Amino acid sequence: MLLHWHRRDLRATDNVALARAADECAVLPVFVFDDDVLAHASPPRVAFMLDALAELRRWYRERGGDLRLARGDPADVLVEAAEARDADGIYWNRDYSGLAQRRDERVAGALDAAGLTHERFHDALLHEPGSVTTNDGDPYSVYSYFARKWRDREKEAPYDAPDGDALADVRGDPLPSLADLGFDEPEAEVESAGMDVARERLDAFCDGPIYEYAERRDYPADGCTSRLSAHLKWGTIGIRATYAATEDAMDRAGSDAAREAVEAFRGQLAWREFYAHVLYFDPDVVTRNYRDYENEIDWRDDEGERRAWKDGRTGYPVVDAGMRQLREEGYVHNRVRMIVASFLTKDLLADWREGYDWFRERLVDHDTANDNGGWQWAASTGTDAQPYFRIFNPWTQGERYDPDAEYVREYVPELAGATPDEIHSWHELDPDERESVAPDYPAPIVDHGERRERALATFERARGGNG
């Protein structure tokens, strides 16, 4: 018997380590609630994880197996589980954060000390860190160069799920609740998790919306995105299965524009892998700027402004809509993520780590590599980042990508009766006009033009200029 240690691969299909173990002998799947990992978790993510585990356990039970659940230090739990079942060894899939790498080495050391065999597999990415490098063998720090090689590399086919004969007939433990794990119920209405939901979402996206992705992905009211981010983060869908679905979509594409749209979505998969490679080779980037400036950036420390941003009460409608979507759904549309991040780090000049931490607490799809990369991009401190002098104007962004204000009015009910023109020119209305249109919605807390100039001067000083 072999144990398969589930982590961020909460699926039975297209799971490399599970498939390899099942090819050799009977498999007992195990999931460990690791307190060191839970210390960095949040109610929305844990709720999604528990839903995914419940569906995964049902899948195993329907086929005569089960999912063994335990809580504690994986180095102890896995040794005990293997010895109790007289298992020959443990297989698992790699993860690429600094925490995951340190944990894997510690677990491997404990298994070695106990005389247990173990093997780790590449699973979470199409191309593992170190496989896409510069000609000198260095990791890339510029996405466009990375993406060219990433696109040209052959992609592995999905792996089949094990059949019932390969699953050990061992009863698992009860699934804990949020309260059992020390978490409150999430404020957000967390979407359903699991392999079936993920597959249905992928198929629905590839049956139509993917062909408009290039043109419509930036419009948050259009629903023209895959909404697969949480499923890829938790591994309820495999990355090889996802890419294979895009190949099928490419084969069905009826025009050059449709094929370009499929390729645009694949570009987002490449971004995901690019940031994972960056994190793998530079784990400290989670807490420090990737890009060095000559001087420290003079971030502002205004709790009132940050609180208005968190609460969606800035008086900037598209910013507030995004922050309220985050609170209500544990999700934010990608274009709006860029807008709210730019507003925090440039208009409010708040340290990007403040935003990263808030999103980490609230997002169901929080992924260390992706979120860190995105926040540092917006703050002009990251790899391949937005130049410091290119600052999003929230008014033009809202008007361009939510022209009819559908997205704003969905998440900011105070503006439900306002016209698009009134919403997009909210900063230009006088106090009496605002009172007449939406008396419960605030005036803008800052002037974008003034704050833009302040941000430019701040970054000029950080670069060594006079500002």
C-alpha positions in Angstrom: 0.0 0.0 0.0 1.0 3.6 -0.7 -0.3 6.7 0.9 -1.2 9.7 -1.3 -0.9 13.0 0.6 -3.4 15.5 -0.7 -2.6 19.2 -0.4 -3.5 21.7 -3.1 -4.7 18.9 -5.3 -8.2 18.2 -4.1 -9.2 16.0 -7.0 -8.9 12.4 -8.1 -8.7 13.2 -11.8 -5.6 14.5 -13.5 -3.6 14.0 -10.3 0.0 12.9 -11.1 1.0 11.5 -7.7 -2.3 9.8 -7.1 -2.2 8.2 -10.6 1.4 7.1 -10.2 0.6 5.5 -6.8 -2.4 3.7 -8.2 -0.3 2.3 -11.0 1.8 0.5 -8.4 -0.5 -0.8 -5.7 -3.5 0.0 -3.5 -3.7 3.7 -2.4 -4.9 5.3 0.8 -5.5 9.0 0.3 -4.7 11.3 3.3 -5.3 14.9 4.0 -3.7 16.6 7.0 -5.0 19.8 8.6 -1.7 21.5 9.3 -1.8 24.2 11.9 1.2 26.0 10.4 -0.7 26.3 7.2 -4.1 27.1 8.9 -2.3 30.0 10.6 -2.2 31.7 7.2 -5.7 30.8 6.3 -9.0 32.6 6.4 -12.7 31.7 6.7 -13.6 32.0 3.0 -10.7 29.8 1.9 -11.2 27.2 4.6 -14.9 27.0 3.8 -14.1 26.4 0.1 -11.4 23.8 1.1 -13.9 21.9 3.4 -16.5 21.8 0.6 -13.9 20.5 -1.8 -12.8 17.8 0.7 -16.3 16.7 1.2 -16.8 16.2 -2.5 -13.5 14.4 -2.8 -14.4 12.1 0.1 -17.7 11.3 -1.6 -15.9 10.4 -4.8 -13.6 8.0 -3.0 -16.4 6.4 -1.0 -18.6 5.8 -4.1 -15.7 3.7 -5.4 -15.1 1.7 -2.3 -12.3 3.8 -0.8 -12.2 6.8 1.5 -10.2 9.9 2.4 -8.2 9.7 5.7 -8.3 13.0 7.6 -6.0 14.0 10.4 -4.8 17.1 12.1 -1.4 17.9 13.3 2.2 18.1 12.1 2.4 16.3 8.7 5.9 15.0 9.7 4.3 13.1 12.6 0.9 12.3 11.1 2.2 10.8 7.9 4.8 8.6 9.7 2.1 7.3 12.1 -0.4 6.7 9.3 2.1 4.8 7.2 3.3 2.7 10.1 -0.3 1.9 11.2 -1.2 0.6 7.8 2.1 -1.0 7.0 2.4 1.2 4.0 5.4 1.0 1.7 5.7 4.8 1.3 4.1 8.1 0.6 3.6 10.0 -2.7 2.6 13.7 -3.0 2.6 16.6 -5.4 5.0 19.5 -5.0 3.9 23.0 -4.0 6.2 26.0 -4.7 5.9 28.6 -1.9 8.7 29.0 0.7 6.4 27.5 3.4 5.6 24.5 1.3 9.2 23.9 0.3 10.3 24.0 4.0 7.5 21.7 5.0 8.3 19.2 2.3 11.9 19.0 3.3 10.9 18.5 6.9 8.4 15.8 6.1 10.9 14.0 3.8 13.5 14.1 6.6 11.0 12.5 9.1 10.1 9.8 6.5 13.7 9.1 5.9 14.3 8.7 9.6 11.5 6.3 9.9 12.7 4.2 6.9 9.8 5.1 4.7 10.1 5.7 1.0 8.6 8.8 -0.5 8.4 10.5 -3.9 7.3 14.0 -5.0 5.8 14.8 -8.3 5.4 17.8 -10.5 1.6 18.5 -10.8 0.4 22.0 -10.1 2.0 23.7 -13.1 2.4 22.7 -16.8 6.1 23.5 -16.5 7.8 23.3 -13.2 10.2 25.9 -11.9 13.6 25.6 -13.5 12.2 24.2 -16.8 11.7 27.6 -18.5 14.8 29.7 -18.1 16.9 32.2 -20.0 19.7 30.9 -22.3 22.0 31.3 -19.3 19.8 29.0 -17.2 18.5 31.8 -15.0 14.8 32.3 -14.1 13.0 34.9 -16.0 12.0 38.3 -14.5 10.1 39.5 -17.6 6.8 37.8 -18.5 6.9 38.3 -22.2 10.2 36.4 -22.6 9.0 33.7 -20.3 5.7 33.4 -22.1 7.3 32.8 -25.5 9.2 29.7 -24.3 6.2 28.6 -22.2 3.9 28.6 -25.2 6.4 26.6 -27.3 6.9 23.8 -24.7 5.0 20.6 -25.2 2.2 20.2 -22.6 1.6 16.9 -20.8 -1.8 15.2 -21.3 -4.2 14.8 -18.3 -3.9 11.8 -16.1 -6.8 9.3 -15.6 -8.4 8.9 -12.2 -7.7 5.6 -10.3 -10.4 3.0 -10.5 -12.0 1.5 -7.4 -9.7 -1.5 -7.4 -6.7 0.7 -6.7 -8.3 2.3 -3.6 -7.7 0.9 -0.1 -10.8 -0.1 1.7 -10.2 1.9 4.9 -12.8 4.1 6.6 -11.8 7.7 7.0 -12.5 10.2 9.8 -15.4 12.7 10.1 -14.8 16.0 8.3 -14.3 18.9 10.8 -16.3 22.0 10.7 -15.1 25.6 10.4 -15.6 26.0 14.1 -13.6 22.7 14.8 -10.7 24.3 13.0 -11.0 27.6 14.8 -12.7 29.7 12.1 -15.8 31.8 12.0 -18.4 31.5 9.3 -17.2 33.7 6.3 -18.9 37.0 5.7 -18.8 36.2 1.9 -21.1 33.8 0.2 -18.5 31.3 -0.8 -19.1 29.5 -4.2 -19.4 25.7 -4.3 -16.3 23.7 -4.6 -15.4 20.2 -6.0 -14.3 18.4 -9.1 -17.8 18.4 -10.7 -18.4 22.1 -10.2 -14.9 22.9 -11.6 -15.4 20.7 -14.7 -18.8 22.2 -15.4 -17.4 25.7 -15.1 -14.5 24.8 -17.4 -16.7 23.2 -20.0 -19.2 26.1 -20.0 -16.4 28.6 -20.4 -14.8 26.7 -23.3 -18.2 26.2 -25.0 -18.6 29.9 -25.7 -17.2 32.7 -23.5 -13.6 31.8 -24.3 -14.1 32.9 -27.9 -14.8 36.5 -26.7 -12.2 36.5 -23.9 -9.7 38.7 -25.7 -12.3 41.5 -26.3 -14.5 41.2 -23.3 -12.4 39.9 -20.4 -11.8 43.4 -19.0 -15.5 44.2 -18.7 -16.7 43.0 -15.2 -20.4 43.0 -16.0 -20.0 40.7 -19.0 -19.3 37.4 -17.2 -16.7 36.6 -19.9 -14.1 35.1 -17.6 -13.6 31.5 -16.6 -14.0 31.9 -12.8 -11.6 29.0 -12.4 -9.1 30.8 -10.2 -10.3 29.2 -6.9 -10.5 25.8 -8.5 -6.9 26.0 -9.9 -5.7 27.3 -6.5 -7.2 24.4 -4.6 -6.6 21.9 -7.4 -10.3 20.8 -7.9 -9.4 20.9 -11.6 -6.0 19.9 -13.0 -3.9 22.3 -15.0 -3.4 19.6 -17.7 -7.1 19.1 -18.0 -7.6 22.8 -18.2 -5.1 23.2 -21.0 -6.5 20.2 -22.9 -9.9 21.9 -22.8 -8.3 25.0 -24.4 -6.9 22.7 -27.1 -10.4 21.4 -27.9 -11.7 24.9 -27.9 -8.9 25.9 -30.4 -9.9 23.0 -32.7 -13.5 24.3 -32.7 -12.6 27.9 -33.2 -14.2 29.2 -36.4 -12.1 32.3 -37.0 -8.8 33.9 -36.3 -10.4 36.2 -33.7 -11.7 33.1 -31.9 -8.3 31.5 -32.0 -6.7 34.7 -30.7 -9.2 34.7 -27.8 -8.3 31.2 -26.8 -4.6 32.1 -26.9 -5.3 35.2 -24.7 -6.8 32.9 -22.1 -3.7 30.7 -22.3 -1.7 33.8 -21.7 -3.4 34.0 -18.3 -2.3 30.4 -17.5 1.2 31.5 -18.5 1.1 34.5 -16.1 0.0 32.1 -13.3 3.1 29.9 -13.9 5.4 32.9 -14.3 4.5 34.2 -10.9 4.9 30.7 -9.4 8.4 30.4 -10.9 9.3 33.9 -9.4 8.1 32.8 -6.0 9.9 29.5 -6.1 13.3 31.1 -6.8 12.6 34.1 -4.5 10.4 33.1 -1.6 11.1 36.3 0.3 9.3 38.3 -2.3 6.1 37.7 -0.3 7.2 40.4 2.2 9.7 42.6 0.4 9.8 44.6 -2.8 11.1 42.5 -5.8 12.4 45.7 -7.4 15.0 47.8 -5.5 14.7 51.5 -5.4 17.6 53.8 -4.4 15.6 55.1 -1.5 12.7 53.7 0.5 9.3 54.5 -0.9 7.6 56.9 1.5 4.3 55.1 1.9 1.5 56.9 3.7 0.1 55.5 6.9 -3.5 56.8 6.9 -5.8 54.3 8.7 -8.9 56.3 7.8 -8.2 56.2 4.1 -7.3 52.5 4.2 -10.5 51.8 6.1 -12.6 53.6 3.5 -10.9 51.5 0.8 -11.6 48.2 2.7 -15.2 49.2 3.4 -15.9 50.3 -0.2 -16.6 53.9 0.9 -14.0 55.9 -1.1 -16.5 57.8 -3.3 -14.9 56.2 -6.3 -17.7 53.9 -7.6 -15.7 51.3 -9.5 -13.2 51.0 -6.6 -16.1 50.6 -4.1 -17.9 48.1 -6.3 -14.7 45.9 -6.4 -14.2 46.1 -2.6 -17.8 45.2 -1.9 -17.6 42.3 -4.4 -14.6 41.1 -2.4 -16.6 41.3 0.8 -19.7 39.7 -0.5 -18.2 36.9 -2.8 -14.6 36.4 -1.8 -13.8 37.2 -5.4 -13.0 40.3 -7.5 -12.9 40.6 -11.3 -9.3 40.8 -12.5 -9.6 44.2 -14.2 -11.1 45.6 -11.0 -8.4 44.0 -8.9 -5.9 46.1 -10.9 -8.0 49.3 -10.4 -8.4 48.9 -6.6 -4.8 48.0 -6.2 -3.6 51.0 -8.1 -6.0 53.2 -6.1 -4.6 51.9 -2.8 -0.9 52.1 -3.8 -0.9 55.2 -5.9 -3.9 57.4 -4.9 -3.7 56.5 -1.2 0.1 55.7 -1.4 -0.5 52.8 1.0 2.1 50.0 1.2 1.1 47.2 -1.2 1.5 44.8 1.7 -1.6 46.3 3.3 -3.6 45.4 0.3 -2.0 42.0 -0.2 -2.9 41.1 3.5 -6.4 42.3 3.1 -7.0 40.3 0.0 -5.3 37.3 1.5 -7.9 37.4 4.3 -10.9 37.8 2.0 -10.2 36.0 -1.3 -11.3 32.4 -1.8 -8.8 32.1 -4.7 -5.9 33.6 -2.8 -2.7 32.3 -4.3 0.5 33.5 -2.8 2.4 33.7 -6.1 -0.4 35.3 -8.2 -1.6 37.8 -5.5 1.9 38.9 -4.6 2.8 39.3 -8.3 -0.4 41.2 -8.9 0.0 43.6 -6.0 3.6 44.3 -6.7 2.8 44.9 -10.4 0.2 47.5 -9.4 2.6 49.1 -6.9 5.5 49.3 -9.4 7.7 47.3 -7.1 7.5 43.9 -8.8 8.9 41.9 -11.6 7.7 43.2 -15.0 5.7 45.8 -13.1 3.5 48.7 -14.1 5.9 51.7 -14.6 5.5 54.0 -11.6 4.5 56.9 -13.9 1.6 55.0 -15.4 -1.2 55.4 -12.8 -4.7 54.2 -13.4 -7.3 56.9 -13.4 -10.3 55.3 -11.7 -12.8 57.6 -13.4 -11.7 56.7 -17.0 -11.2 53.0 -16.0 -14.8 52.8 -14.7 -16.2 54.6 -17.8 -14.2 52.5 -20.2 -14.8 49.0 -18.7 -18.2 49.5 -17.1 -19.8 52.1 -19.5 -23.4 51.4 -18.5 -22.4 51.2 -14.8 -24.0 47.7 -14.5 -21.2 46.4 -12.3 -21.2 49.5 -10.1 -24.9 49.4 -9.6 -24.9 45.7 -8.8 -22.5 46.1 -5.8 -23.1 49.7 -4.8 -26.9 49.8 -4.1 -26.7 53.5 -3.1 -26.1 54.3 -6.8 -28.8 52.0 -8.1 -30.9 54.9 -9.2 -28.1 57.0 -10.7 -27.4 57.3 -14.4 -24.1 56.1 -15.9 -23.2 59.7 -16.5 -23.8 60.6 -12.9 -21.7 57.7 -11.7 -18.8 58.3 -14.0 -18.8 62.0 -13.2 -19.5 61.6 -9.5 -16.3 63.7 -8.7 -17.6 66.5 -10.8 -21.0 66.9 -9.2 -21.4 69.5 -6.5 -22.6 68.5 -3.0 -26.2 69.4 -3.7 -26.2 67.2 -6.9 -24.7 64.3 -5.0 -27.3 64.7 -2.2 -30.1 64.6 -4.8 -28.7 61.6 -6.8 -27.4 59.3 -4.0 -27.6 60.9 -0.5 -26.1 57.8 1.2 -23.0 57.5 -1.0 -19.9 59.5 0.0 -18.0 62.2 -1.9 -14.5 61.1 -3.2 -12.2 60.9 -0.2 -9.2 62.3 -2.3 -8.7 64.2 -5.5 -7.2 61.8 -8.1 -5.3 64.5 -9.9 -3.6 65.8 -6.8 -2.8 62.3 -5.5 -1.4 61.3 -8.9 1.1 64.1 -8.7 2.0 63.2 -5.2 2.6 59.6 -6.1 4.8 60.6 -9.0 6.9 62.8 -6.7 7.1 60.0 -4.1 8.4 57.5 -6.6 10.8 60.0 -8.1 12.3 60.5 -4.7 12.5 56.7 -4.2 14.4 56.5 -7.5 16.9 59.1 -6.3 15.4 62.3 -7.8 14.2 65.4 -6.1 10.5 64.7 -6.5 
